[in-house]
């Protein structure tokens, strides 16, 4: 009887092992499935208007002709930002390109903001949007803290 009990125990252990593996697989893959439901890990679309308006106020108090060094326009856009927007557009197969003069156009400045967010802030995180607008995609929290606080105060 002992010989027949061992295969039966092995069979039970295999079934338990299979169930444990299945459960672990489901638990492990759940976050991926949830992210896919939102568009491959991207969050729902965000209305960035209030954030952009707060940034415009902090950057230029709404003046589309504002100039501070190489930063110009209502959102104080640099030539590097314009170049990055054009690289993003080119990588997406778009023929559209921004010029340095487009920085003085509030609507085009907002388009550039949204374009940068679509590339570097796929989760639509407001804090990341504000800090990266001030400090670039590899911003330092410490270096962007004062700016972030100003924009957040304007949002409230």
C-alpha positions in Angstrom: 0.0 0.0 0.0 2.8 2.3 0.6 3.9 2.2 -3.0 0.5 3.3 -4.3 0.3 6.1 -1.7 3.5 7.8 -3.0 2.2 8.4 -6.6 -1.1 9.6 -5.2 0.8 12.1 -2.9 2.9 13.2 -5.9 -0.3 13.7 -7.9 -1.8 15.8 -5.1 1.4 17.9 -4.7 1.5 18.5 -8.5 -2.1 19.7 -8.5 -1.4 22.0 -5.5 1.8 23.3 -7.2 -0.1 24.0 -10.4 -2.8 26.0 -8.5 -0.2 28.0 -6.6 1.6 28.8 -9.9 -1.7 29.8 -11.5 -2.5 32.1 -8.6 0.9 33.7 -8.6 0.7 34.3 -12.3 -2.7 36.0 -12.0 -1.6 38.1 -9.1 1.6 39.1 -10.9 -0.1 39.9 -14.2 -3.0 41.9 -12.7 -1.1 45.3 -12.6 -0.1 44.8 -16.3 -3.7 44.0 -17.3 -4.9 47.1 -15.4 -2.3 49.2 -17.2 -3.3 47.8 -20.6 -6.9 48.7 -20.0 -5.8 52.3 -19.7 -3.7 52.3 -22.9 -0.5 50.4 -22.3 0.3 51.8 -18.9 -0.8 55.4 -19.8 -3.3 57.1 -17.6 -6.6 58.7 -18.6 -6.4 61.9 -20.6 -6.0 65.0 -18.4 -7.3 68.5 -19.0 -4.0 70.4 -18.7 -5.6 73.9 -19.1 -5.5 74.9 -15.4 -1.9 73.6 -15.1 -0.8 75.5 -18.2 -2.5 78.7 -17.0 -0.8 78.4 -13.6 2.6 77.9 -15.3 1.9 80.9 -17.6 1.2 83.1 -14.6 4.3 81.9 -12.7 6.5 82.2 -15.8 5.4 85.5 -17.3 2.2 86.8 -15.4 0.5 86.1 -18.7 2.7 88.2 -20.9 3.2 86.5 -24.3 6.0 88.9 -25.2 8.0 88.2 -22.0 11.8 87.7 -22.5 14.3 86.4 -19.9 17.6 85.4 -21.5 16.9 82.7 -24.1 13.5 81.9 -22.5 10.6 83.8 -24.2 6.9 83.9 -24.4 4.1 83.3 -21.9 5.5 79.9 -21.0 9.2 81.0 -21.2 10.2 78.4 -23.7 13.9 77.8 -24.6 15.3 77.0 -28.0 16.2 73.6 -26.7 12.5 72.9 -25.9 11.5 73.9 -29.5 14.2 71.6 -30.9 13.0 68.8 -28.7 9.4 69.3 -29.8 10.5 69.1 -33.5 12.4 65.9 -32.7 9.3 64.4 -31.2 7.2 65.5 -34.2 9.7 64.1 -36.6 9.9 60.7 -34.7 6.1 60.5 -35.0 6.2 61.1 -38.7 4.6 64.5 -38.5 5.6 67.2 -41.0 4.7 70.0 -38.5 7.6 71.9 -37.0 7.8 74.8 -34.5 9.9 77.9 -35.0 11.6 80.0 -32.3 9.0 82.7 -33.0 6.2 80.2 -32.1 7.2 80.7 -28.5 5.5 84.1 -28.6 2.2 82.5 -29.6 0.4 81.3 -26.5 -1.6 78.6 -28.3 1.5 77.2 -29.9 3.3 77.3 -26.6 0.6 75.3 -25.0 0.8 72.8 -27.9 4.6 72.4 -27.2 3.8 71.8 -23.5 1.3 69.1 -24.4 3.7 67.5 -26.9 6.5 67.4 -24.2 4.0 65.9 -21.7 2.9 63.2 -24.2 6.5 62.0 -24.6 8.0 62.4 -21.1 4.9 62.2 -18.8 2.8 59.3 -20.1 1.2 58.8 -16.7 -0.1 62.4 -16.8 1.3 63.2 -13.4 0.7 66.8 -12.6 3.7 67.1 -10.3 6.0 65.6 -12.9 4.5 68.0 -15.5 5.2 71.1 -13.4 8.7 70.0 -12.3 9.8 68.8 -15.7 8.6 72.1 -17.3 11.0 73.9 -15.0 13.9 71.4 -14.8 13.6 69.3 -17.9 12.8 65.5 -18.1 15.6 64.6 -15.6 14.6 67.3 -13.1 15.8 67.4 -9.5 13.0 67.6 -6.9 15.1 69.9 -4.7 16.0 72.2 -7.6 12.4 72.5 -8.8 10.7 72.7 -5.4 10.2 76.5 -5.2 8.8 76.6 -8.8 6.5 73.6 -8.0 5.2 75.4 -4.9 4.5 78.6 -6.8 2.6 76.8 -9.6 0.6 74.7 -7.0 -0.3 77.9 -5.1 -1.6 79.4 -8.3 -3.6 76.2 -9.0 -5.5 76.5 -5.6 
